[in-house]
Amino acid sequence: MLAVPFVTGVLIGGPAWIDLPLFVAWILAYVAAFHAQQWLRLRRLSRNPRAAARHVRPALVTGVATAAVGIPLAVAEPWLLLAAAAMTPFLAVNAWHARYNRERDLLNGIVAVVPACGMLLVTLRLGGGSLGLVDGLAPAAACLLYFAGTVPYVKTMIRERDSLAYRRGSVAYHALALVAATLLSPWLALPFALYLARAAALPGRRLTPPVVGAVELAGSLTLMGFLVGVYG
C-alpha cells in the first residue's frame, strides 16, 4: 500500500531526483506514526508502563530522521509542506482509533489508505510529466477505490470470515467500485472486474494469510500496470 501509489506516480509523471529521498522520508514517517500510535494505545491500556515506553525511542528516532530527510526536501519544494498538512487529519483519525484500541475498525482502515493514495499526486507533480495534476486525480481515485476495497475484503478473509454481512458489504462495494473505475477509464473495468470476482469467490475458502497477501500483491501490481498503461 505504501509503495504502489508512490511508484505509480513516478512511472506516470516521470522520475525526479527527489523521489528517492522522499520515499525514504515517507517510510520513516510511517514507522514514526506507527510507534507513536502504539505508545498512545499502550499508555492507556497496558498496566505495564514499559509496554508503552518501548515505543518512545523508535518514535523519536524515526521522527527525527523524518525531519532530517524531509526538511531539505521542503526547502527544495515548499509545497510539500501543504501535502504533509493535508495528511494530518487522516493521521489524527488513526491516532484516535489507536488510543481507544479500535485500530481494526473498518473506518480506520479506509482512512489509513487515503494519505498513501495521495502520494501518487505528489510524485506525479514532482515528475512534471504530460499528465497535469487535475488529470492525475483519476489514477489517484482508482488507487483509492482499490485500496479502500482491500480493507473489507481482507477482513472477510481473516477476522470476519464467518460474517455474511461483511461478505455482502464487500461485494457491494466492489460492484460500485467497478462502476466508478469504468467511468474513470473503460480500461480500468478489466482489473476492477477481477477485484469484484475475488471479493465474491475467495471468502470462505480458508486461505492462509500469506496466500491472501500474495493475492493482494498481485492485485496491486496489476493496478499499477493498468494505471501506467492508461495514464502514462
BAVOKOL-76492 format. One record per atom (N, C-alpha, C, O, CB): x, y, z. Coordinates in steps of 0.05 Angstrom, whole numbers, plus 32768, in hexadecimal, padded with zeros to 4 digits. Glycine has a CB too. Layout:
<rs>
XYZ...
</rs>
This chain:
<rs>
80107FE88000800080008000801180198000800A802D7FF37FED8000801880278019800F803880308010804780367FF6804A804D7FEE804C802D8026804F80217FE9806180247FD1805180277FB7805A80377FA68073800D7FCF803B80197FB4802E80197F9A802580347F90802C803B7F79801680067F9B801680447F9F800E805E7F95802780707F908028807F7F7C7FFB806C7FA8803A806F7FA28052807F7F9F806080787F858066808A7F758065807A7FB78065805F7F80807480567F688063805B7F4F806E80637F3A807C80397F6A804980587F518038805D7F3A803A807A7F32803B80807F1A801B80567F41803A808C7F45803D80A97F3E805880AE7F31805980BF7F1F803A80B97F57806D80A17F3A808780A47F2E8087809A7F11809180A77EFF809C80957F3E807A80837F0C807A80787EF1806980887EDE806F808A7EC68070805B7EF2805380947EE8804280A47ED7804E80BF7ED2804E80C87EBB802680A77EE4805780CC7EE7806280E77EE4807F80E97EDB808780FD7ED1805F80F57EFD808D80D37EDE80A980D37ED880BA80D67EF180B180E37F0480B080EA7EC480D280CA7EF280E280CA7F0A80EF80E67F0E80F380F57EFB80F880B67F0880F480EC7F27810181057F2F811680FE7F45811380EA7F5380ED811B7F38812A810F7F47813F81097F5B813481087F77813F80FA7F898154811F7F5A811E81157F7C811381177F97810380FF7F9F80FD80FB7FB7810181307F9980FD80ED7F8C80EC80D67F9280F880C47FA880EA80BB7FBA80E780C67F79811280BE7FA5811F80AB7FB8811F80B67FD4811680A87FE7813B80A57FAF812A80CE7FD9812980D87FF5810C80DC7FFF810780D88017813880F27FF780FA80E37FED80DE80E57FF680D280CA7FFF80C480C9801280CD80F17FE080D980B57FF080D0809B7FF880DB8093801380CD8087802480D880867FE280F58099801781018093803280F280A2804880EC8097805C811F809B803280EC80BC804380DE80CC805780C280C1805B80B880C1807280DC80E9804E80B580B88046809A80AC8048809A8093805980888090806A808F80A6802C80AD8082805580AE8069806580B4806F808280A88064809480C38056805980C88081808680CF808980A180B7809580B080B2809080C780E6809D80A180A880A680A2809080B380AE807B809E80B6806E80A080CA808480C7809B8078808980A48065807480AA806D806580C4805D805F80D58063806180928087805F80C68091805080DD808E806180F680868057810B80AF804880D98094807B80F48091808D810B8074808E8114806F808D812C809C80A98104806280908101804580918108803C80778115802C807881278035809780EE80468061810B803E804781168046804681348036803F8145804C80308107805F804C813A8069804B8155805B805F816780558059817E8087804F815780558077815D8047808B816C802A80818173802180858189804580A5815D801E807481608003806A81648003805381787FF1805081897FF68061814A8017804281778019802C818A801E803781A68014802C81BA803080198183802E804C81A88032805981C28018806481CD8012806081E58047807081C08008807181BC7FEE807B81C57FDC806481CF7FCF806781E37FE1808A81AE7FDC804E81C07FCA803881C77FD3802B81E17FC2802681F37FCA802381B07FED802481E37FF6801581FA7FF7802682147FF4801C822A8011800981F57FFC804082117FFD805182287FE1805182367FE08054824E8005806E82217FCD804E82267FB1804F82327FA98033823B7F9A8030824E7F9E8059821D7FB1801E822D7FA6800482317FB77FF182437FAD7FE282527FA17FF682177FD27FF482407FE37FE1824D7FE97FE9826A7FED800082707FFE7FDE823D7FE97FD5827B7FF07FDA8297800F7FDB829B80197FE482AF7FE57FC482A9801D7FD28287803A7FD2828880447FEB827A80427FED826280467FB8827A80507FFE828980598017827C806F801382678073802382568063802A8291807D7FFD826A80937FF7825780887FF0823B80957FF4822780A47FE08261806F7FE7823A80647FDF822080627FF8820E80697FF681F780487FD282248058800E82198056802682098071803382058077803D81F08043803A821780828031821A809C803E821980AE8032820280BF803F81F880AB803B823380A9801981FC80B9800C81E780B6801A81CC80C8801881BB80B17FEF81E480A0802881C8809B803581AE80A5805281AE80A4805F8198807E803481A880AE805D81C480B6807981C580CF807E81B580D0808F81A380BA808281E280E3806E81BA80FD807281AC80FA806E818E8103807F817F8112805F81B680EE8058818480EA8055816780DA806C815B80E18075814580DC803B816080C68076816980B6808D815F80C780A6815C80C680B48148809E8092817080D880AB817180E880C3817080FE80C1815B810380D4814C80F580C7818B810B80A9815A812180A68146811780A9812A812380B7811A812E808A814A8101809B812380F7809C810880EA80B7810380EA80C180EC80E38086810380DF80C4811780D480DF811480EA80F3810D80E7810380FB80C580E8812C810080F2811C811681048117812280FE80FB8129811080EC812C8101812C812480E480F4812F80DD80DA811D80E780C4812680F080AF813280BE80D8810380E680C880F080F080B480F5810E80B080F58118809980D380EB80BD80F8811D80C680FD813980C48118813F80B6811A815180A680FD814680E0812C812F80BD8146813380B18146812F80928153813E8084815B812180BD8137811C808A81348117806D8120812A806081248133804A812C80FA8067810B812F806F80F5813F806380F9815C806180EF8169804E80DC813A8072810781688074810B818580748119818F805A811081A2804E811A818F808C812F81828052813B818B8039812981888021812A8198800E8155817B803481188173802181058170800B80F08187800B80E881907FF680F68155800E80E8818F802380D481A5802580E181BF801C80D381D1801280CA81A7804180FB81C28021810981DA8018810A81DB7FF9810681F07FED812681DC8023810F81C37FEE811081C27FD080F481C47FC480F181D07FAE811D81A77FC880E081B87FD180C581B97FC680B281C07FDD80A681AF7FEA80BD819D7FBA80AE81DB7FE3809F81E37FFA808281D97FFA807681D58010809E82017FFB807681D37FE3805B81CA7FE2805781AE7FEF804181A67FF5805181C97FC6806E81A07FF4806C818680018062818A801E805681778029808881798002806681A1802A805B81A78044803C81A68043802F819D8056806581C1804F803181B1802E801381B0802B800A819380287FF5818C8033800B81C180138019818380198011816780168012815980318000814980378024815980028027815F804180298152805B8012815C806D8007814C807C804481598068800B8175806B7FF58180807C7FDB817380747FCA816E80857FF3819E80797FD7816D805A7FBE816180517FBB8145805D7FA4813B805F7FBD816080337FD1813780637FCF811C806E7FC9811C808C7FC1810880977FE9810E80697FCE813380997FCC813480B67FB0812B80C17FB0811C80D57FD1815080C07F9A813480B67F80812B80C17F7C810D80C07F70810180D27F69813880B17F87810080AB7F8480E380A97F9580D580BF7F8D80C180CA7F8C80D9808D7FAD80E080C37FBE80D580D97FB180D980F47FB480C881067FDA80E280D87FA380EF80F77F9680F581117F8080E081167F7C80D7812C7F8A811181117F7180D981017F5C80C481037F6980AA810B7F5E809C811D7F4C80C280E97F7F80A380FE7F8D808A81057F97808A81227F95807681307FA4808580F27FA180A1812B7FAB80A481467F9480A0815A7F978093816F7FB880BF814A7F7C80AC81547F6580A881667F5D808B81687F588081817E7F4D80B9815C7F5D807D81517F56806181527F6A805181627F63803E81707F53805681357F848058815F7F99804A816D7F96804E818B7F98803C819B7FB5805381647F90806781937F8E806D81B07F77805D81BD7F7A805481D47F88808B81B47F62805881AE7F4B804A81BA7F4A802D81B07F36801F81B27F31805881B27F61802381A77F64800781A07F507FFE818B7F457FE8818D7F627FF581B87F4B800F81787F38800981627F45800A81477F39801281337F20801D81637F5E800281467F6E8003812E7F627FF181187F677FF781007F8A7FFB81337F547FDD811F7F497FCA810B7F2D7FD381017F217FC480F27F477FAE81177F247FEA810A7F0A7FF480FF7F0C7FF880E17F217FFF80D67F02800E810D7EF67FF380D47EF57FF680B77EFC801280AE7F0B8016809C7ED97FEE80AC7EF1802680BC7EF6804280B67F14804880B87F1F805680A77EE6805480C87F20803E80CD7F3D804480D27F4D803980BB7F60804680B27F46803880EC7F47802180B17F568016809B7F53802680827F66802A80737F4D7FF980977F3A802E807C7F35803E80647F43805980657F4F806280527F178041805F7F428066807D7F4F808080807F6D807D807C7F7A808F80717F49808C809C7F78806780857F95806380837FA0806280667FB7806980617F9D804A80917F8F805A80537F98805780387F98807280297FA5807480147F87804380297F8A808680347F87809F80257FA280AD80217FA880B5800B7F7480B180337FB280B180377FCC80BE80327FDE80AF801F7FEC80BB800F7FDA80C2804D7FDE809480217FEE8084800F7FE780897FF27FF8808C7FE17FEC806780167FCD808A7FEC7FC4808E7FD17FC980AB7FC87FCE80B07FB17FA680887FCE7FC980BD7FDB7FD080D97FD57FED80DD7FCC7FF380F07FBE7FCB80EA7FEC7FFE80CA7FD3801A80CC7FCB801D80C97FAD803180D27FA2802B80B77FD9800A80BD7FA0800A80BC7F82800A80D87F77801980DE7F647FF380AC7F787FFA80EA7F827FF981057F78801381147F7E801B81257F6E7FE181147F85801F810E7F948038811B7F9B804E81147F88805B81267F7D804081147FB8805280FA7F84806880F27F72806280F97F55807480FD7F45806E80D47F75804880F97F4E804081017F338048811E7F2E805381247F18802280FD7F2F8043812F7F41804A814C7F3D8069814F7F3D8073815F7F2D803E815D7F53807781417F4D809481437F4E80A0813B7F3380B481467F2B809F81327F64809381277F26809E811D7F0D809981317EF680A981327EE3809281037F06808481417EF8807F81557EE3807981497EC8808181557EB4809681677EE1806C81327EC7806681267EAD804F81347E9F8047814A7EA7805E81097EB1804681287E89803181357E78801681357E86800581457E7F803081267E5E801281237E997FF881227EA77FF881377EBD800881367ED07FF381057EB37FE581497EBC7FE3815E7ED07FD881547EEA7FCF813E7EEC7FD181747EC67FDA81667EFF7FD2815E7F197FB481577F1B7FAC81447F287FD981747F2D7FA481677F0D7F8781627F0D7F8181477F007F7181377F0A7F7881797EFE7F8E81427EE97F8A81287EDB7F9581117EEC7F8B80FB7EEA7F9781287EC07FA881187EFD7FB481037F0F7FA180FA7F247FA580E67F317FCC810D7F1B7F8B81097F287F7781007F3C7F6A80E57F347F6280D67F467F6181157F3F7F6980E07F1A7F5C80C77F127F6C80AE7F1B7F60809C7F277F5A80C67EF37F8680AC7F157F9580957F1F7F9680947F3E7F96807E7F4A7FB180957F147F9780AB7F4B7F9780AC7F687F7C80A17F737F7C80927F867F9C80C87F737F6680A87F657F4C809E7F6D7F4A80807F697F3E80727F797F3680AD7F5E7F5680767F537F56805A7F4E7F65804B7F647F5C80367F6D7F6280537F327F7C80567F6C7F8B804A7F827F7A80497F9C7F7980357FAA7FA5805A7F877F6C805F7FA17F5B80607FB97F44804C7FB87F3E803F7FCC7F50807C7FBD7F3880497FA07F2380367F9D7F2D80197FA37F20800A7FB07F1880377F817F4580137F997F507FF87F9D7F587FF47FBA7F4F7FE17FC77F687FF47F8B7F6880067FC57F7380017FE07F5E80037FF57F5F7FF5800A7F8A80147FE67F4A80147FF27F34801580057F257FFB80047F1B7FF280197F21802D7FFE7F227FEF7FED7F157FD57FEB7F247FBE7FF77F177FAA80007F107FCF7FCE7F3E7FC07FF97F4D7FAB80067F477FA980247F4B7F9480307F6B7FAF80027F3E7FBF80307F397FBF804D7F227FAB80547F267F9980647F327FDB80577F0A7FAF80487EF57F9B804F7EFB7F8080437EF47F6B804F7EDA7FA580447F087F7F802C7F0D7F6580207F207F5480327F1A7F3C80377F1A7F6880047F367F5F803B7F487F50804C7F3B7F4880667F407F3280707F617F6180527F297F5880707F1A7F5080887F097F3880837F077F2680947F087F6780927EFD7F36806B7EED7F1E80647EFE7F0580617EF47EEF80637EDD7F23804A7F187F09805D7F2A7EF2805A7F367EE980757F3F7ED280777F407EF980477F367EFB80897F447EF480A27F317EF780BA7F257EE480C37F5D7F0580A57F2F7F1080C47F207F1480DD7F027F1280DB7EF57F0A80EE7F277F2F80E77EF87F1980C37EDB7F1880C07ED37F0280AB7EC07F05809C7ED07F3380B67EE27EED80AA7EDE7ED880967EC37ECB80997EB97EBF80867EF47EC480977EB87ECB80B17E9E7EBE80B57E867ED280B47E6F7ECA80BA7E9E7EB080CF7E8C7EEB80AD7E777EFF80AD7E6B7F0280927E787F0C807F7E827F1A80B77E527EFA808F7E447EFD80757E407F1B806F7E417F2380577E297EEF80767E3B7F2B80837E377F48807F7E507F5580737E4E7F6580617E2F7F5680997E677F4D807D7E807F5980727E847F5080557E8D7F6080457E987F5080847E7E7F3780507E817F2D80347E6F7F3D80217E787F46800C7E7B7F0F80327E567F4080297E447F4F80187E4C7F6C80147E4B7F777FFF7E277F4D80237E557F78802A7E5F7F9380297E777F9680177E797FA980087E657F9D80447E8A7F8380197EA27F8480087E9B7F817FEB7EA57F8F7FDA7EB57F6E80117E897F6E7FE47E817F6A7FC87E737F837FBE7E777F8B7FA77E707F517FC57E617F8E7FCE7E537FA67FC67E667FBD7FC07E637FCC7FAD7E3E7FAF7FDB7E797FC17FD27E8D7FD67FCE7E9C7FD17FB47E9F7FE47FA47EA17FD77FE57EA57FB97FAF7EB57FB47F977EA57FB77F7E7EAF7FBE7F697EC17F987F987E8B7FB17F7F7E7A7FB67F687E787FD47F627E797FDC7F4B7E5D7FAA7F6D7E757FE47F777E7480017F737E8F800C7F6A7E90801E7F597E6C800F7F8D7EA580007F747EBF80087F6C7EC480027F4E7ED180127F407ED57FFB7F7D7EB97FEC7F457EBC7FE57F297EAE7FFA7F177EB980027F037EAF7FC97F237E9780037F1F7E8880177F107E9880317F117E9C803E7EFC7E6C801C7F1C7EA280397F287EB180527F2A7ECB80517F1A7ED280657F0D7EB780597F487ED9803B7F1B7EF280387F0D7EED80397EEF7EFD80457EE07F00801F7F147ED8802D7EE67ED1802E7EC97ECB804A7EC07ED280517EA97EB9801C7EC37EBF805A7ED17EBB80767ECA7ED580867EC87ED780987EB87EA880837EDF7EE9807E7ED87F03808B7ED67F1080837EBC7F1C80957EAE7F1580827EEE7F0F806A7EB47F1A80607E9B7F0F80457E967F0F80347EA77F3A805F7E9C7F0480407E7E7EFA80257E777F0E800F7E7B7F077FF87E817EF080257E5B7F2880157E777F3C80017E7B7F3E7FF77E987F457FE07E9D7F58800C7E737F3780087EAB7F3880007EC77F227FED7ECE7F237FE17EE47F3680197ED87F0F7FE97EBD7EFA7FD47EC27F077FB97EC47EFD7FA87ED37EE57FD57EAC7F1C7FB47EB67F297F9A7EB67F347F927ED17F2C7F7E7EDC7F3F7F987EA17F467FA27EDD7F507F9A7EF77F3B7F9B7F0D7F3A7F8A7F1F7F677FAB7F007F297FAE7F0C7F147FB07F217EFF7F9A7F1E7EF37F937F327F077FCB7F1F7EFC7F8F7F077EEB7F777F047EF87F5F7F127EEB7F4F7F1F7EE57F717EE77F127F5E7F107F217F497F1E7F1F7F4C7F3C7F1C7F397F4B7F3F7F487F157F217F657F467F1F7F6A7F627F037F637F6D7F007F587F837F257F887F697EEF7F687F5D7ED47F617F657ED17F427F667EC57F377F787EBF7F6C7F517EDD7F357F527EDC7F177F527EE97F0B7F6A7EDF7EF87F767EE87F0D7F387F017F167F717F0E7F0B7F887F007F117FA27F007F017FB57F2B7F157F8A7EF27F287FA47EE37F2F7FBC7ECB7F1C7FBF7EC27F177FD57ED97F4C7FBB7EC07F137FA87EA97F017FA97EB07EE47FAC7EA27ED47FB97E997F047F8F7EC77EDC7FA17ECE7EBF7F9F7EE07EB57FB57EDE7E9E7FBD7EDA7EB97F857EF27EC67FBF7F077EBB7FD17EFF7EB97FEF7F077EA67FFC7F1F7ECC7FCF7EEE7ECB7FF97EE67EC880167ED97EAD801A7EC87EA4800A7ED47EDF801E7EE07EA080307ED57E8680377EE77E6F802E7EE27E5880357EBB7E83802A7EFD7E76801F7F0F7E6080167F257E5B802A7F367E4980257F1A7E687FFC7F267E6980407F397E6480557F567E65804B7F677E5480517F347E4880627F5C7E7A803C7F787E7E80347F887E89804B7F7E7E97805C7F787E92801C7FA27E82804B7FB47E8B80607FBA7EA8805B7FB97EB280457FCD7E7A80617FC27EB780717FC97ED3806D7FDF7ED880597FDD7EEC804A7FD27EDE80887FF47EC7805780087ECC80417FFC7ECB802580047EDA8013801F7EB980447FE97EB880217FDC7EB680077FCB7ECE80027FCB7ED97FEC7FCC7E9C80057FBC7ED780167FAC7EEF80137FBE7F07800C7FB77F177FFB7F9C7EF5802E7FD57F09801A7FE77F1F80147FF27F1D7FF77FF57F327FEA7FFE7F1E80277FF87F057FEE80037F017FD37FEE7F097FBE7FF57F157FAA800B7EE47FCF7FD57F037FC37FBF7F0B7FB17FBD7F297FAF7FBA7F347F9A7FA47EFE7FBA7FBF7F367FC67FBE7F547FC67FD67F607FBA7FD47F757FAD7FBA7F5E7FE37FED7F547FBD80057F5E7FAF80017F5D7F9180087F707F83801E7F4F7FB77FF77F477F877FF17F447F6B7FDD7F597F627FDF7F647F4C7FE77F287F647FC87F5D7F727FB47F717F6B7FBF7F8D7F6A7FB87F9D7F597F9D7F707F7F7FD17F937F7D7FDE7FAE7F7D7FEF7FB27F647FEE7FC87F587FEF7FB17F967FFF7F9E7F5E80117FA17F4680007FA27F2C80087FB07F1980247F8A7F457FEA7F947F2C7FD87F957F147FCD7FB17F117FCC7FBC7EFB7FC17F817F177FC47FBD7F287FBA7FD87F277FD07FEC7F1D7FCA7FFD7F0C7FB07FE17F427FE87FE97F277FFE7FFA7F1F80027FF87F018005800C7EF380177FF37F2E80037FE07EF780077FDC7EDA7FF17FE97EC97FF77FF67EB580087FBF7ED47FD87FE67ED17FC37FF37EC27FC480117EC47FC0801F7EB07FA87FE97ECC7FC9801C7EDC7FCA80397EDF7FE180457ECE7FDD805A7EC27FCD80417EFC7FF880387ECE800E80437EBE800880407EA1800E80527E91802880337EC57FFB802A7E997FF380277E7D7FDE803B7E747FDF80457E5D7FE9800B7E787FCB80417E857FB680547E7D7FBE80717E7F7FB880817E6D7F9D804F7E8F7FCD80787E947FD280947E997FF0809C7E947FF680B37E957FCB809B7EB6800180887E90801D808F7E8D802480997E71803B809F7E6C802D80767E93
</rs>
